[in-house]
Amino acid sequence: MKKAPTVFIRSFAALVLGTGIVSAAARAAQPQPPAETAQAQPTLKPVNKLCPIMENEVDAEAPTRQFRGVTIGFCCPGCDRKWDRKSDEAKMALLTKAAPEAVAAINAASSPALKVAREYLTACGKADVEALNALFLDKGRATVSENAGDEGTWETYRDHHLLPELKEMPGFVMTIAKEDVQTFGTTSIVRQIGSFTVPDPKHPDASRKFLAAVTYIVVDDGGTPKIAHLHWSSRAEKKPAADATAKPDAPHGSSGGHGHK
C-alpha cells in the first residue's frame, strides 16, 4: 500500500477538525464514573443497552464479559453465566436480536485503526515512550492538535506536553463511553469519547473530572497502521450551581495546555 502524503494528512486533518467533529464529540460526552484504581488501559463500558439474555436494561452493577473486543453488559447476576454457556454463534444471534449496537461495535473493534487508538491510551497509562513512538508516523510526519490549537509534530507534543504531564498522573486511565471508526481506503478516522480524573492540586484528597474526546487519523505506512494526526479535546466537568460564582479552573493548567490534565 502507498504511504499517505504528509500534505494530504494535514489537509485531511484540517477538514475533519473544521467540521467540528471533535468539539461536538466533547459536548456530547456524558459523565462517566472515575476508575476506582489506577489501570494502564482504557476502561470500556458495556456497548449494549439491553441484556442479550433477558432483554432487560443493562445494570451497571451487574457482571460484564469481554466478547470479540467489546464489553457486554447484563441485567443481573446469573445472566453472565448463562452467556458463558453459549457458543459464539449463539452469542452473536442474541446480540443481533437484542443489541444490534453491540454488533456494530464488534465490527468496529476488528479495525486495526481502532486497535491503534486503544494502544495509545494504554501506552499513556504506562508512560511507555517506546510504545507511543511506535504508534505514530516518525521523523516529524505526524502532527497533533489540542482543542483546535496546533501543537506541532508528535515529537514536540510528546516531549513538551505529554510526557511531563503523565509523570504527574501515573496510571492515567480514560474511561471510554463511545468509540467509532470510519474508513476511507487506507485512511481511517477513529473517535473515542469518555472521561478521566486527575488529582486536584487544591484538594489533595479529591480529584477533578474531565470529559474528553480524542480523534485519530490513522494511515497505512508500509503495511502498518500509524497515527498521522491526533486531536485531543477536553473540558472540566461542570461544578454544581452552588459553585457557579467561583472562578472556573483552567482546563489544562494556567496555560491551558495539554488535554490529559
N, C-alpha and C positions, 0 to 999 in steps of 0.2 A: 504493500500500500504506500501511496505517496505521502510525504510529510506535509502538514498544513503550513503554508507560508505564514511568517510572523505578521506581515501586513494584514493578511486576511483575518488572523486571530484577533488583532487589535480592533479591526473594523467590526467583526462579529460580536466581540465583547461590548463595544460601544452601542451596537444595535440592541443587544439584549438588555443592557442597563438602561438605555434610553427609553425602552418601552415600559419601564417601571416594574419589571418582574420582581426584582429583589425588594424594592421598597414596599410593593404591595404584599409580598410574602411576609415581611416583617410586621406589617399592620395586621395581617390575618393570623399571625401566630397566637395561639391560645396558651395561657399559663399552664405549665406542667410542674408536677411535684419535683423538688430537688432530689438528687441522688442521696441516699442515706449514708452511703460510704463511697470513698473515692475509688473509681474504677478507671482503667486505662482503655476504655472503649465506650462508644456511644450507647446509651440505654434506649432500647426500642419499645414503644408502646404497642399493644395489640393492633393489628391492622384491620381487624374485623369488628363490626358494630354488634352483630348478633352471634350468639353461641352456635357453632356448627352442629352441636348435638341436640340441644333443646330448642334452638331458635329464639331464645330469650335474649334480652340485652346483656352484653358482657359486663361482668362485675370486675372493677379494677382491683379488688382484693382477692379475686379467685386466682388459682394457679394458671400459668401460661405454658405454652410449648413452642419450641422453635421448629419450623417446618419450611423447608426449601428456601431458607434465607430470610424468613419473616417471623414475627411473633404472633401466635394465635391465642386469643383470649377465650374464656368460658364464662358461663353464667354462675357457676357454683362448683365447689369441690366435688369431685366424682366424675364430672364430665371430662376432665382431663384424662382420667384413667380409661374411660370408655373410648376416648380418642386414641389413646395409645394402642388399643387392641385392633384398630382399623388398619387396613392396608393403605398404602399411599394412594392408590386409585380410588378407594372408598373415601379417603380424606378429601381428595380433590372434588369428588362428586358432592360431598356435604358442603364444601365451601362454595361451589358453583351455585348450589341451591340457596344457601342461607347468607352467604357473604361474598358476592361477586367482586367487591372491592379488594378482598384478600387475594383473589385470583389475579387481579391486575397487579397487585403488589408483588406477588410471586414472580410474575413475568418480568417485572422491572428489576427484581433482585438478581435475575440471571445476567443482567447487563454488566460487562466489565467496567464501564464507566462508573456505575453505582458502587461497585466494589472499591474503586479508587477513592471515591468520596468518603466511604466509610473508613478506609485505611488512613485517610488524612486525619480524621478525628481521633482514631486510635493512636496514631503516632503523636498527636498533640498531647494526649493524655500521658504518654510516656516521655514526652520531650525528646523523642528519638530523632536526632538530626539526620542520621543516615537514611532512615526510613522515609522521612519527609522529603529529602532531596530526591530520592528515587521515584517519587510520585510526580515530579514536575519536569517540564522541558528544561534542559540545562543551558548554561552559557548565556544567560540573560534573555532567553527566548520566551520565558513565562512572565506574566505580569499579574499584579494584584491591585485591587481597589477596595476601598472600605467606605461604606456609607456614601457611595458615589464619588469619593475622592481618590485620585490616583496615588498609589503607594509605590509606584515604580516596579522594578523587577522583583522576582521571587527572592533572589539573593539579598536584596536590600531590605525587603519586608521581613525576611527571616531573621537577619542579624540585628536590625534596629527596632523591631516591634515584637515579633512573635516569641522568639526565644527568651528575651529579657522578662517578658511578662509571664511566660509559662513557668519560669523559675519562682515567681511569686505565688503561683497557684498550682502546686504539684497535684497530679491526679485529675487534671481538668476533665470534666465529663459534660457533654452536651446531650440532653435528653431529646431524642427525636420524636416529634409528633406526626410528621408527614414527610414523605420522600416521593419524588417523581423524576423520571428521566425521559427526555426526548432525543431521538437520534436522527441526524441528517447525514446520510452517507457515512463517512468515517469520523464525523464530529458529533458529540453528544453534549446536551445540557442537563446537568443534574442539579436539583434543588432539594435542600433539606431545611425544614422548619422545626424549631424547637426552643429549648431554653437551657440556661446553665446558671450556676450560682458561684459567687466568689466571696471571699472574706470581706467584711465591711471594716475598713480601717478605723472608722469612728466608733465601732462597737465590736470589739474582738470576739465576743461570744455569739455574734449574729452573722448572717450572711446576706448578700444582696442578690436579687434575682434579675436576670436579663432575658428578654425574648430575642431570638436570633433567627436569621435566615442566611443560608450560605448557597451561593450559586457557583458551580464549577463548569468550565468549558473544557471538555476532555477530547483530545485528538489522538489519532494514530501516529506513533513515532517509530517507524521501522518495525511495525508489528506489535508494539507495546503501547497500551493506553497511557497517556500522560496528561497532566493538568497544564493547559496553556494559559488559562486565566482563572483567577479566584476572586470572588467578591463576597466580602463579609459585611452583613448589615445587622446591627443590634441596637437595642434601646433598653433602658432600665424599666422594670415593671412599675407601673404607676402605683404610688402610695395611696393609702386611704384618704378620703376627703379631708379628714382632720389635719392632715399634714400639707394641705394644698397651699397654705400660706408660707410654708418653709421654702427656702431656696433650693431649687432642684439640683441634684447631683449631676455633674458632668458624666455622661455615659461611659467614657473611657479614660477617666482621669482628667486633670485640669487642662490637658492639652487636647482632649477629645480624640485621642489616638486609637490604637489597636482594639478591635472589637471583642477580643477574648476577655476583656477586663472592664 
